[in-house]
Amino acid sequence: MLMQAVPPQSPSMMGRMTSLHEDRLDQVLHRLKATGARRVLDLGCGAGHLLHRLAGESQFVDIVGLERSGHALLEARVLLSEHLAGARPGLRLVCGSYAEAHEAFRDYDAAAMVETIEHVRPEELSAVEWAVFGGMRPRALYLTTPNREYNPLFGLAPDERREPDHQFEWDRARFRRWSVGVAQRNGYRVTLGGLGERHPELGHPTQTAFFERQEPK
């Protein structure tokens, strides 16, 4: 697939993106804490910024970061070095893909997928659904992804993406169809939302989906 190059961003635009990133992580942490979770997964944990926040909360006793990029895991190990040295028991970094089965991570209380689904090739989305929602089956999962419709407000052309390695960026209708379909096929309820400054026509810069597993009556 041909990747779209993102043009250089102005300092003010980069500042907006950084602020959105920090607000997003704070909101994800808040939502995970609100579930009452003790055991949490960060699927596609990248350089470990959400894990760093999770490790600072005594509520979480078992924290796993799953990431397929060895380079990103090295960055995470540096960021989390004090926690991994023994000060924070129950924190693990695992090299692997969330498009593959991980029986050891089945039935965790909660999981997060923060700005990661857009890095998946479209032909792998069914594998992600099977592995995460059909296999791991966390009790709750909070997912965030860019809203493509908002991109012009970041100075991007309609066919440009926020990062060069994004395989796609969904508009709100496409994200809704995917999220609702995943929930219906796998026994979850989903609540859609957004993060960041909302535009009256274009919506929020970040789209969110909160999945809750429905238990048999």
Buried (B, 14 or more C-beta within 10 A) or exposed (E): EEEBEBEEBEEEBEEBBEEBBEBBBEBBBEBBBEBEBBBBBBBBBBBBBBBBBBBEEEEBEBBBBBBBBEEBBEBBBEBBEEBBEEEBEEBEBBEEBBBEBBEEBEEBBBBBBBBBBBBBEEEBBEBBBBBBBBBBBBBBBBBBBBBBBBBEBBBBEEEBBBEEEBBBBBBBEEBBEBBBEBBEEBEBEBEEBBBBEEBEEBBBBBBBBBBBBEEEE
